[in-house]
Amino acid sequence: YPPGSTFKMVTAIAGLQEGVITPTDEILDTGRYTYYKDYQPQCWYYRQYGRTHGKENVSEAIRDSCNIFFYNVGINTGIKALTKKAQEYGLGEATGVELSESIGVNAGPAYSEKMGALWTDGNALSAAIGQSDNQFSPLQLANYVATLVSGGEHYEAHLLKNVKSYDNSRVVGVYGKGPLNDLNISDSTMAAVTKGMHDLTYDSLRSAFSRCVVEAGAKTGSAQVGTDIANGTFVAYAPYDDPEIAIAIVVEKGGSGSLLANAAVDII
């Protein structure tokens, strides 16, 4: 499934680690992105309400899901860095789970060429907000969030915990693989990104998360899929200060990702 705005943490991390932005840099939401003359996408807030988010730093942009912020970061970071960062977090890559799985797609020139399509720089704008050709499984989304909030330790996804003897009397095997890679996320990058996810639960998602048993972090997405109603996507993790679980939910034609917050709270 297209991840929609749940992908924006990838764009944020790539921008921060490439030095395109710092945690305190602010970008003005102009409502309409006018970098190109012939392609000027809008922020969802401007399209829906005719207003803008004003100046926002990366944490605020994650909280508000400001498209203009991520268009700016995406175009200045470049699709190559975005794709590399997504792959490091396991997006569009095999998770290692002990089942057959769909690998998904990372948007970019390579995939466009494979499909006989032309990639232009403007495609990076939609890719930066989780659209274009980006397609990932819910399991990949959950593992990406788990990797992020662990500080960058990226493990295989797996179902097997241990193997016991036929009479359950002894453990004969334990799953104990180490991480596939360690992304070594800096404290400042980690704090900026997770703050935005945490603040979201106190902002537009407060009605759902006010009944959550622990503090959490989350990100919504509304993925355009060529139908009248968008897919709803949602990722979350909890507890906020000592993460133990990561969640990804996708509902086909679910509309806004915010509508999935209650389901995530029930799971937590």
N, C-alpha and C positions, 0 to 999 in steps of 0.2 A: 504493500500500500504506500502511496505518497505520504510522507510523514507530516507534511504541513509545517506549522510553526514549532512543532516539537524538535525540529532540526536546528532551530536558531541558536541553541547552546553550542553546536558545532561551529557555526559562523562566528559566534562571540569568542570562543576559545582560539580559533584560528587567527582572528584579528588581533587578539591580545598577545598571542605568542609570536606572531609575525611583526609585532610592533606597529601595526596599523592604528590601533587605539590603545589607550591606557584605561584603567578602571574608572578614572575621574573625568576623562574626556567627554564632552557633551556634543551631540549632533542635533541640529534643529530639524524637527519634523515639519516639512513644508507642505505636507498633504499629498502633493503630486511630485514624483521624482523626475526632474527635468534634465538629467545628465545627457539623455539622447533626445533628438528633436522628433524622431518618428515613433518612439516607444517610451511612454511616460506613465508607468504604473502608479497606482495610488496606495496610500496607507488605508487599511481597512477602516480605521477610525474616521478618516476624512470622507471615504466613500459612503459610510453608513450614517455619519452624524454631521458632516460638513465642517468639522473642527479638527484641530491637530493636537498632538501631545506636547508641543512646545519643545524646549531643549531637554534632552535626556541623556544620561550616561548609560553604560551597558546594563547595569542592574535594573534601572528603570525601564529600559527598552525591552528586557526580557519580561519584566512584570506586565508591561502594557502591550507586549508583542508588536512593537512599532516597526512596521515594514520599512519606512524610510531610513531608519537607523541601520537596519540590516542590508538594505540595498547599498548604502554607502560603504559599509564594512565589506560586503561581498565583492563589490566591483574593485575596491582598492586592495583586497587580499588576493583575489584571483581564483579562478576555478581550480587550478592545479593544487593550491594550498588547501582549498576547501575539501577537495576529493581526498587528498592525502590524510587530512585530519579525520574525515568520516571513516576512512578505512582503518585508521589506527584504533578507532572506537568500535570496530567490528561491523559497521554499517556497509551493506553490500558485500559482505564477506561471510564465509561459512562460520557458523557459531561453534561447531564441534559437537552439537547435541547428538545423542545416540539414536537418531531417527533421520529419515530422509528430510530434506529441507530445501526451500527456495532460497537462492543466494541473494536475489534482489539486484538493484541497479544503482550505481552512482552516476548522476548526471555529469556530462562533460564531453569534450571533443571525441574521445575514444568511442564512447557508446553511440554518439550521433553518427560517426563515420561507419560504425558497424551496421547501423540501421539504415544507411544510405541517406541520412539527413545532414543538413548544414548547421554546424554550430557557430553561433556568433557571440560576440562579447556580451550582448544584451541578454543572452540566455543565463548568464551568471547571476543576474538579478533574481530571476524566479528560482534558480537553484539555491540561492542563499537563504530563501525563506521556506525551503523544503518542498518546492514544486519542481517544475521542469520534468526531467525523466527520473528523478529520485524515487525509488521504490524499495521499501524495507519491510521485513516481517516484524510483527509485534515482539517476537522474541529478541530480535536484533535491537529494537528500540529499548526494551527493558535492560538488556545487557549493556547498551551504551550508557544508560543512566547509572547503572550500577558501577560501571568503570569510572564515570565522572565523579560520583560522590565518594568513591573509595580513594580518591586522590590520584587516580590514573592506573591502578592495577587492573589490567584487562585479562580476564579469565575466559576459558571456554565455558559455554553453557552446557550443563549436563544434568541428567536425571538420577544417575547412580550415586548413592552415598556410600554404601558398603554392601558386602556379600557375606552372608552367614551360612554356616553348615546346615544340612538338611533338618537337624533337630533344634536349630536356633541356639545351640550351646556355645558357639564360638564364632568370632569374626574371622573370615578367611581372606578377606580382601577389602581394602579401603581406597576410595577415590582420593588421590592426593596430588594431582597435577598442580604445578606452580603456574603463575601467570604467563600468558602468551607474550605479553610485552608490558612494560611499565612506562607510562607516559610522563611521569614526574611533573604533574601539574603544580605550578607555583602556588604558594599560599594566597597571593594577591588575586590571581586568576580564579582560583577555586572560590575564594570569598565573594568575588564580584558576581560570578555566575550563580552560585547557590543562593546568594542574597536575593537575586531577582526571582528565583523559583520560590523561595520562602515567602517573600513579600506578596507574591501572587495569591497565596492561600489566605492572606489577610485583606486582600483587595477584592477583586471581582468574584473570587471563590469563597469568600468568608462565610456565606450562608451554609455551604456544605462543610467546610473545614472547622467551623465553630463546634461541631459535634465530634471531631476526630479525637481519638484517645491520646494521640501524641502530636507534637508539632511536626510538620512535613514540608516538603518542597514539591512543586508541580509545574507543569507547562502544558498548555492547551494547544490544539491545532485544529484548523478547519481546512481539509485538503480538497482542493478542486479536482474533480475527476470527470468533468464533462457532462454531469447531470445537473438537474435543477437544484438538488440538495447535495451539499458537500459531505464527504466523510468526516466523522468526528474522530479526532485522535487525542490521546491524553497520556502523559507520563507523570509518574510521581515516585517519591521515595520517602521513607520514614524509618526511625525518627530523624528529625532534621539534624540534631547535634551529634548523633551516633548511628548512622544509617545501617539498617539490617535488611531491608527489603526494597526492591524496585518493582514498579508496576508499569505496564503498558496496556492501553485499551484502544481498540479500533472498532468503531461501529459504522458499517457501510450506510451511507445516507443518514448519518447521525446528526448532521448539521454542525452546530458549534461544538468544539471540544469541551467548552465549559459545562455542557449538559451531562458530561460523563463524570464530573467531579464527585457526585453522590455515590456512584458505583465504586470509585477509587477509595473513598472514605470507608465504605462498607467492607472492602477487601482489607484495608489497613486494620 
